[in-house]
Amino acid sequence: MEQERVTAEQYIRQVLDAYRKTPGTTGRVHRSDRTLVAQLYERGVPLLVIENALVLAAARRLIRPAGSPELGTIRSLAYFLPVIEEVLRLRVHPDYFRYLRRKTDRAGRTG
């Protein structure tokens, strides 16, 4: 399991860094975010699942039809919990998430 290779501290730092960098977030981390990440670590949720969930949610927010109303800023990692659960159930080739990363990187630079 992935958590065996990283300490809880490393896991928390990596997830929070990824969250901070996710388009659409405030870039700030709160105590409740740290608590949530610690709970995800205890559950054994792989880092890659969380990173993929952040990318998937960001892509859904960034790549929308023209004229869609603007979305508010994400202020908590808890926003991503349903997407984390969705990614845990998905059986998708890793290339799909690489593709989404490229799309969100481009959309984030132009948007």
N, C-alpha and C positions, 0 to 999 in steps of 0.2 A: 504494500500500500504506500502511496506517495508520502503520507505523513511520517512514515518511518524514516524517510530521508531528510526531513527538515524538522527543526524544533518548533514548538508552538510559537516562540518569538519570531522565528524566521517566516513561518506561515502567515502570522498576523501582519508582519511588516510587508510581505509580498502582496497580500490581498489588499491592504490599505493603500499601498503605492499604486496598484492597478486601479483601484476605485478612484483615487485622487486624479488620475490621468484620464479617466473615462469622460468622453464628451458629454456635456449636459449636466455634469455634477458641479457642485460648488468648489470642489478641490479641497474641501475641509473635512476633517475627521473628528467625530464626536465620541464621547465615552460609550454611547450606545452602539456605535459602529464597532468599536474594539470588542465590546461584549459579544456582539453578534458573530464576529469573526472567530472569537474563542469558542463559541458554541458550534460553529461550522467545523472547526478543527476537531473538537471532541466527537462530533458525529462522523468524522472521517471523510468529509466532502473533499475530493481532490482539488488541488489548486487549479488545475486545468479546467475543471468544470466551472469554477467561479469565474475564471478569466474568460471562458467562452460565453458564459451568461452575460457578463458585462458587455462583451462585444455584440452579442445578439440584441440585447436591449438597446444599446447605443445605435446600432444599425436601424432598428425599427423606428427609433426616434428621428434619426437624421435623414433617412431615405424614405421620404413620404411624398405624396402627390403635391404638385405645385398648388399654392393657394391654401394649403392646410393651415389651420390656426397654429400659432406658435405655442410650444409646450413650455411649461414652467421648469425651473431648475430643480434637479434632483438634490435633495438635502440630506438623504440618509441612505446608507447601504441597504436598509430594510426594503427599499423600493425594489431591489433586485431579487428578493427572496423567491417570488413566484417563478422568475425566469431561471434561477438556480435549480429549483425543483423540476422545471421543464427540461432543462439540459441534462439533469441526472437520468431522466427517462428516455431521452433521445438516443437514437442509434444513427448518427450522422457521421460521414467520413470527415476526418480532421481537415481535409482540404476546404470544406465548406466554411469553417471558421477562419481559415487563412484568407479566403476570398472576402469574407465579411470584414476582417481587419483592414484589408486593402481599401475596400469601399468606404469604411468609416474614416479611415485616415484621409482619403481624398475629400470626402464630404466635409470633414472637420476643417480642412484647410481652406475650402472654398466657401464654407457657410458662415 
